[in-house]
Amino acid sequence: MPTIDRSGEQCETGARSTFRDRATMPWMIDHLSLGVADLARAAAFYDAVLVTLGYVRVFTHERAVGYGRPGDRDEQLALLASGDKVISDN
């Protein structure tokens, strides 16, 4: 599989990206919600990890934290405080 260069520049494999800028580039995460037992601890972890993928914290609430693209009003990832038990809908 060829390497995709986000800038559209020549890649090591010789492939060129079809995405000329970040505004048209697809994102890895889109509208995902995770229930977490310890919101503060989970938020600290995701603050550090998601910034490497280009996401920033877009809101903080007593029972939730949301991450999205810089400048977006809607989150692509939400962490929801669920207490001691994490319950899945599946």
N, C-alpha and C positions, 0 to 999 in steps of 0.2 A: 504494500500500500504506500503510495507516495506521501511525502511529508507536505503538509499544507502550511504555507507561510502566510500569516495574517496580513502582512503588508502587501502581498502580491509580488514580492521580489522573488528572484530565482532561488529555489531550494537546493539543498545538497543533491537531491534525487533528480533535479532538473524540472520538477513540477512547478506550476504557477498556481497561485490561489485564485479562485473566482471571486473572492471577497476583497474589495479594494480598501475597505476601512472597517472599523469595529461596528459602525452603525448597521452594516449589512451582514455582518458575520453572525452565524447562529451561535447560541450559547449552550453550554453543557447542561445547565439546570434551568427548568422552567416550571414554576408553580408546583413545588414539592413542599409538603408539610411534615415535620417530624415532631412527635411527642417526646419530651425529654423529662427525666426525673429531677435534674439539677440545671435550671435554666442559666444561671450565672456561669457555671462551669462549661456548659455546652456553648454558650455565646463566646466565651473567651477562646475556646478551641476553634470555632467556625470563623471568628474574627481573623485569626491568624492564617487559617487555611484558605478561606475563600478570596482573600485579597490577592493571592497568587493566581487566581483564575479571573480576576478583574471585577469581582463583586465587592460591594461595600454594604455596610449596615444602613438600611433606609428607614428603619423605625425601631424604637425600643419602647416596650410597654411592660407593666408589672408582670404579666403572664405570657408575654410573647416577644420575640425579636425577629425582624425580617431583613433579608438581604436581597439586593438587586443590583442592576447596573447603575453606575454613577448618573445621577440626574433623573432616574426613573422614580415614579410615585408608587408603583406597585412592586411588591416583592416577588422574586422568583423562588425563594426558599424562606420558609417560616419555621421557627423553632417555637413550640408551644409547651408551656409548663403543664405537666400532667400529674404531678405529685409523685407518690412512691411507685405506682404501677403505670406502665406504659401499655395502653390498650390499642390494638390494631383493629381496623374495620374488616380486615380480611380473615 
